[in-house]
Amino acid sequence: MLIRTISRGFIALGLVSGIVKEILYRGLAKVFCGPVMGEMTALILFNVMFTMLDWYNFGLSFVLGLICIWAYKKTGHLLAPMLVHGGINIVSLIYWVLVIK
């Protein structure tokens, strides 16, 4: 049962969540809002919006979002923030399984 929970969590948190959230928050910020308000302003605004939705990790989400923005600006691709986001989610899942549960 625990293995099934871990594998489902890995897929949901690590793969799907990281990919979808990065497309939504960084991809849409750049494509739709970037031309209007500037790419960096749009990325930071969307980071603040995501941080407010992720209220229980408020400070951590904001800092990690800034790291994802840096990775995105450095590489020019969404793959880097997707890997960062997915990796953090997987570490959180492992922590939850080993320490909290």
Rosetta constraint file for C-alpha pairs under 8 A:
AtomPair CA 1 CA 5 HARMONIC 6.33 0.50
AtomPair CA 2 CA 6 HARMONIC 6.21 0.50
AtomPair CA 3 CA 7 HARMONIC 6.11 0.50
AtomPair CA 4 CA 8 HARMONIC 6.11 0.50
AtomPair CA 5 CA 9 HARMONIC 5.97 0.50
AtomPair CA 6 CA 10 HARMONIC 5.94 0.50
AtomPair CA 6 CA 93 HARMONIC 7.52 0.50
AtomPair CA 6 CA 94 HARMONIC 7.93 0.50
AtomPair CA 6 CA 97 HARMONIC 7.63 0.50
AtomPair CA 7 CA 11 HARMONIC 6.32 0.50
AtomPair CA 8 CA 12 HARMONIC 6.04 0.50
AtomPair CA 9 CA 13 HARMONIC 5.55 0.50
AtomPair CA 9 CA 14 HARMONIC 7.38 0.50
AtomPair CA 9 CA 93 HARMONIC 6.89 0.50
AtomPair CA 10 CA 14 HARMONIC 5.05 0.50
AtomPair CA 10 CA 15 HARMONIC 6.94 0.50
AtomPair CA 10 CA 90 HARMONIC 6.19 0.50
AtomPair CA 10 CA 93 HARMONIC 7.38 0.50
AtomPair CA 11 CA 15 HARMONIC 5.18 0.50
AtomPair CA 11 CA 16 HARMONIC 6.36 0.50
AtomPair CA 12 CA 16 HARMONIC 5.21 0.50
AtomPair CA 12 CA 17 HARMONIC 6.07 0.50
AtomPair CA 13 CA 17 HARMONIC 5.02 0.50
AtomPair CA 13 CA 18 HARMONIC 6.77 0.50
AtomPair CA 13 CA 86 HARMONIC 6.74 0.50
AtomPair CA 13 CA 89 HARMONIC 5.63 0.50
AtomPair CA 13 CA 90 HARMONIC 6.66 0.50
AtomPair CA 13 CA 93 HARMONIC 7.83 0.50
AtomPair CA 14 CA 18 HARMONIC 5.90 0.50
AtomPair CA 14 CA 85 HARMONIC 7.57 0.50
AtomPair CA 14 CA 86 HARMONIC 4.12 0.50
AtomPair CA 14 CA 87 HARMONIC 6.41 0.50
AtomPair CA 14 CA 88 HARMONIC 7.89 0.50
AtomPair CA 14 CA 89 HARMONIC 5.44 0.50
AtomPair CA 14 CA 90 HARMONIC 5.30 0.50
AtomPair CA 15 CA 19 HARMONIC 6.15 0.50
AtomPair CA 15 CA 86 HARMONIC 5.93 0.50
AtomPair CA 16 CA 20 HARMONIC 5.93 0.50
AtomPair CA 17 CA 21 HARMONIC 5.81 0.50
AtomPair CA 17 CA 86 HARMONIC 7.14 0.50
AtomPair CA 18 CA 22 HARMONIC 6.10 0.50
AtomPair CA 18 CA 82 HARMONIC 5.20 0.50
AtomPair CA 18 CA 83 HARMONIC 7.23 0.50
AtomPair CA 18 CA 85 HARMONIC 5.00 0.50
AtomPair CA 18 CA 86 HARMONIC 4.57 0.50
AtomPair CA 18 CA 89 HARMONIC 7.63 0.50
AtomPair CA 19 CA 23 HARMONIC 6.27 0.50
AtomPair CA 19 CA 82 HARMONIC 5.28 0.50
AtomPair CA 19 CA 85 HARMONIC 7.98 0.50
AtomPair CA 19 CA 86 HARMONIC 7.45 0.50
AtomPair CA 20 CA 24 HARMONIC 6.10 0.50
AtomPair CA 21 CA 25 HARMONIC 5.78 0.50
AtomPair CA 21 CA 26 HARMONIC 7.91 0.50
AtomPair CA 22 CA 26 HARMONIC 5.32 0.50
AtomPair CA 22 CA 27 HARMONIC 6.54 0.50
AtomPair CA 22 CA 78 HARMONIC 6.94 0.50
AtomPair CA 22 CA 81 HARMONIC 6.75 0.50
AtomPair CA 22 CA 82 HARMONIC 5.92 0.50
AtomPair CA 22 CA 85 HARMONIC 7.83 0.50
AtomPair CA 23 CA 27 HARMONIC 4.55 0.50
AtomPair CA 23 CA 28 HARMONIC 6.60 0.50
AtomPair CA 23 CA 78 HARMONIC 7.34 0.50
AtomPair CA 24 CA 28 HARMONIC 5.39 0.50
AtomPair CA 24 CA 29 HARMONIC 7.67 0.50
AtomPair CA 25 CA 29 HARMONIC 5.96 0.50
AtomPair CA 25 CA 43 HARMONIC 7.77 0.50
AtomPair CA 25 CA 46 HARMONIC 5.90 0.50
AtomPair CA 25 CA 47 HARMONIC 7.24 0.50
AtomPair CA 25 CA 50 HARMONIC 7.34 0.50
AtomPair CA 26 CA 30 HARMONIC 6.17 0.50
AtomPair CA 26 CA 43 HARMONIC 6.18 0.50
AtomPair CA 26 CA 46 HARMONIC 7.23 0.50
AtomPair CA 26 CA 69 HARMONIC 7.77 0.50
AtomPair CA 26 CA 78 HARMONIC 7.64 0.50
AtomPair CA 27 CA 31 HARMONIC 6.19 0.50
AtomPair CA 27 CA 78 HARMONIC 7.33 0.50
AtomPair CA 28 CA 32 HARMONIC 5.60 0.50
AtomPair CA 28 CA 33 HARMONIC 7.20 0.50
AtomPair CA 29 CA 33 HARMONIC 5.11 0.50
AtomPair CA 29 CA 34 HARMONIC 6.00 0.50
AtomPair CA 29 CA 39 HARMONIC 7.41 0.50
AtomPair CA 29 CA 42 HARMONIC 5.41 0.50
AtomPair CA 29 CA 43 HARMONIC 5.68 0.50
AtomPair CA 29 CA 46 HARMONIC 6.43 0.50
AtomPair CA 30 CA 34 HARMONIC 4.50 0.50
AtomPair CA 30 CA 35 HARMONIC 7.53 0.50
AtomPair CA 30 CA 39 HARMONIC 5.60 0.50
AtomPair CA 30 CA 42 HARMONIC 6.69 0.50
AtomPair CA 30 CA 43 HARMONIC 6.79 0.50
AtomPair CA 31 CA 35 HARMONIC 7.22 0.50
AtomPair CA 32 CA 36 HARMONIC 7.64 0.50
AtomPair CA 33 CA 37 HARMONIC 6.11 0.50
AtomPair CA 33 CA 38 HARMONIC 7.28 0.50
AtomPair CA 33 CA 39 HARMONIC 7.21 0.50
AtomPair CA 33 CA 42 HARMONIC 5.72 0.50
AtomPair CA 34 CA 38 HARMONIC 4.59 0.50
AtomPair CA 34 CA 39 HARMONIC 3.94 0.50
AtomPair CA 34 CA 40 HARMONIC 7.38 0.50
AtomPair CA 34 CA 41 HARMONIC 7.50 0.50
AtomPair CA 34 CA 42 HARMONIC 5.48 0.50
AtomPair CA 34 CA 43 HARMONIC 7.76 0.50
AtomPair CA 35 CA 39 HARMONIC 6.75 0.50
AtomPair CA 37 CA 41 HARMONIC 6.31 0.50
AtomPair CA 37 CA 42 HARMONIC 6.32 0.50
AtomPair CA 38 CA 42 HARMONIC 6.16 0.50
AtomPair CA 39 CA 43 HARMONIC 6.13 0.50
AtomPair CA 40 CA 44 HARMONIC 6.21 0.50
AtomPair CA 41 CA 45 HARMONIC 6.04 0.50
AtomPair CA 42 CA 46 HARMONIC 6.10 0.50
AtomPair CA 43 CA 47 HARMONIC 6.11 0.50
AtomPair CA 43 CA 69 HARMONIC 6.96 0.50
AtomPair CA 44 CA 48 HARMONIC 6.23 0.50
AtomPair CA 44 CA 66 HARMONIC 7.67 0.50
AtomPair CA 44 CA 69 HARMONIC 7.94 0.50
AtomPair CA 45 CA 49 HARMONIC 6.32 0.50
AtomPair CA 46 CA 50 HARMONIC 6.10 0.50
AtomPair CA 47 CA 51 HARMONIC 6.07 0.50
AtomPair CA 47 CA 62 HARMONIC 6.60 0.50
AtomPair CA 47 CA 65 HARMONIC 5.83 0.50
AtomPair CA 47 CA 66 HARMONIC 7.39 0.50
AtomPair CA 48 CA 52 HARMONIC 6.26 0.50
AtomPair CA 48 CA 62 HARMONIC 6.77 0.50
AtomPair CA 49 CA 53 HARMONIC 6.47 0.50
AtomPair CA 50 CA 54 HARMONIC 6.15 0.50
AtomPair CA 50 CA 61 HARMONIC 7.91 0.50
AtomPair CA 51 CA 55 HARMONIC 6.15 0.50
AtomPair CA 51 CA 57 HARMONIC 7.71 0.50
AtomPair CA 51 CA 58 HARMONIC 5.67 0.50
AtomPair CA 51 CA 59 HARMONIC 7.77 0.50
AtomPair CA 51 CA 61 HARMONIC 5.54 0.50
AtomPair CA 51 CA 62 HARMONIC 5.51 0.50
AtomPair CA 52 CA 58 HARMONIC 6.82 0.50
AtomPair CA 54 CA 58 HARMONIC 6.20 0.50
AtomPair CA 54 CA 61 HARMONIC 6.90 0.50
AtomPair CA 57 CA 61 HARMONIC 5.62 0.50
AtomPair CA 58 CA 62 HARMONIC 6.38 0.50
AtomPair CA 59 CA 63 HARMONIC 6.37 0.50
AtomPair CA 60 CA 64 HARMONIC 6.05 0.50
AtomPair CA 61 CA 65 HARMONIC 5.87 0.50
AtomPair CA 62 CA 66 HARMONIC 6.31 0.50
AtomPair CA 63 CA 67 HARMONIC 6.40 0.50
AtomPair CA 64 CA 68 HARMONIC 6.23 0.50
AtomPair CA 65 CA 69 HARMONIC 6.16 0.50
AtomPair CA 66 CA 70 HARMONIC 6.16 0.50
AtomPair CA 67 CA 71 HARMONIC 6.17 0.50
AtomPair CA 68 CA 72 HARMONIC 6.03 0.50
AtomPair CA 68 CA 80 HARMONIC 7.45 0.50
AtomPair CA 68 CA 81 HARMONIC 4.67 0.50
AtomPair CA 68 CA 84 HARMONIC 6.81 0.50
AtomPair CA 68 CA 85 HARMONIC 7.56 0.50
AtomPair CA 69 CA 73 HARMONIC 6.06 0.50
AtomPair CA 69 CA 81 HARMONIC 7.26 0.50
AtomPair CA 70 CA 74 HARMONIC 5.94 0.50
AtomPair CA 71 CA 75 HARMONIC 6.09 0.50
AtomPair CA 71 CA 76 HARMONIC 8.00 0.50
AtomPair CA 71 CA 80 HARMONIC 5.84 0.50
AtomPair CA 71 CA 81 HARMONIC 5.98 0.50
AtomPair CA 72 CA 76 HARMONIC 5.31 0.50
AtomPair CA 72 CA 77 HARMONIC 5.65 0.50
AtomPair CA 72 CA 78 HARMONIC 5.87 0.50
AtomPair CA 72 CA 79 HARMONIC 7.89 0.50
AtomPair CA 72 CA 80 HARMONIC 6.21 0.50
AtomPair CA 72 CA 81 HARMONIC 6.00 0.50
AtomPair CA 73 CA 77 HARMONIC 7.73 0.50
AtomPair CA 75 CA 80 HARMONIC 7.11 0.50
AtomPair CA 78 CA 82 HARMONIC 6.16 0.50
AtomPair CA 79 CA 83 HARMONIC 6.18 0.50
AtomPair CA 80 CA 84 HARMONIC 6.30 0.50
AtomPair CA 81 CA 85 HARMONIC 5.89 0.50
AtomPair CA 82 CA 86 HARMONIC 5.93 0.50
AtomPair CA 83 CA 87 HARMONIC 5.81 0.50
AtomPair CA 84 CA 88 HARMONIC 6.16 0.50
AtomPair CA 85 CA 89 HARMONIC 6.25 0.50
AtomPair CA 86 CA 90 HARMONIC 6.16 0.50
AtomPair CA 87 CA 91 HARMONIC 6.21 0.50
AtomPair CA 88 CA 92 HARMONIC 6.16 0.50
AtomPair CA 89 CA 93 HARMONIC 6.20 0.50
AtomPair CA 90 CA 94 HARMONIC 6.21 0.50
AtomPair CA 91 CA 95 HARMONIC 6.13 0.50
AtomPair CA 92 CA 96 HARMONIC 6.08 0.50
AtomPair CA 93 CA 97 HARMONIC 6.19 0.50
AtomPair CA 94 CA 98 HARMONIC 6.05 0.50
AtomPair CA 95 CA 99 HARMONIC 5.52 0.50
AtomPair CA 95 CA 100 HARMONIC 7.00 0.50
AtomPair CA 96 CA 100 HARMONIC 4.87 0.50
AtomPair CA 96 CA 101 HARMONIC 6.00 0.50
AtomPair CA 97 CA 101 HARMONIC 5.22 0.50
